């Protein structure tokens, strides 16, 4: 979940939606099982394009796969409003808080290696965390530490809006968080906070002696065969890439945010990937097994990751850097200009990846959730994607009008929206 939101101001004068389909749809699936036959594919096309017209969404990529069987992989609309270049499913995109699934996998690998203990206080590994002697590594990964979320700080939000190209260090982000008292005692309840994952990123660096992006490349991306996934060190984004549109601006105008610096999200939300790589990653994330069948994590550690606890929001549970939303397991992510959902429905062997190149949510709430809701109502009516607005993480209040705060990386519905999420 990662997020911040804004009112919808995109005017789609004419949205000529081109569907690029990867692969031929097979025959109808047996009754009672998820399947994608030509009739279902046409319904999905219609529902997605209708939602895009209604919410003025520039571009959407959708991938829905049933293991060893059906696939629906299509892109609609434009990746660049200035040139009209259509969005394609192999383009790179910023994935916001889906980053957390990778960063916390790195932590869990260190648990397997005996270098980190989940129930050890974070003060065992890092100095300077307020109350760090009582906050465990597990509580950070579960979003139960109580630490203030730095992306909710009004002064930080104003600074980001004034200069979205600025580079932020992890310590600068923690300094902002630690100026505020804890929101509650460790373990008392669930509350989404990017501060937790920034600390876990620093934990990986401290224990391994490597920069986080280097460790993840060597120990997570490469073993999982993710050639198009990276944690940038600045504002760079690999070509070809999707341009993302946001109105997280001082005057509320909509701009291209693709060159904005996501360093403020770092371990909590700065990564880049593609629909294809996320399709490969989600089954690994949920099963703990690599594409070749080897283990990414030991069975006991994977079981700890998938131990989902209530969040206080209906239909939403959270494990160690991973969510269960209406039975779909994985994560969503949002940051200026980009929204992503990367999840799996294990009992139906289904993987769903959605990318949207706008976070101008307006009355519709999360645009990626709008698309996911339309898709799942058709394909998995017993598991319809619903993300309560109150569960939506990463607040960077987005003004609905200039200078009027609104609200915003984990669940959602129409309500005040924020900006940066992760």
ABEGO torsion letter per residue (X at the ends): XBBBBBBBABBBABBBBBBBBBEBBBBBBBBGBBBBBAAAAAAAAAAAAAAAAAAGBABBBBBBBBBGBBBBBBBBEBABAAAGBBBBAABBBBAEAAAAAAAAAAAAAAAAAGABBAABBAAAABBGBBGAAABBAAAAAAGAAGBBBAAABAAAAAAAAABAABBBBAAAAAAAAAABBBABBBGABBBBBAAAAAAAAAAAAAAAGBBAAAAAAAAAAAAAGBAABBBBABABBBOBBBBBBBABBAAGBBBBAAABBAAAAEAAAABBBBAAAAAAAAAAAAAGBBAAGBBABBAAAAAAAABBBBAGBBGBBBBBGBBBBGGBBEBBBBBBGBBBBBBBBAAAGBBBBBBBABABAEAAEBAAAAAAAAAAAAABAABBBBBBAAABBGBBBBBABBGBBBBXXABBBBBBBBBBBX
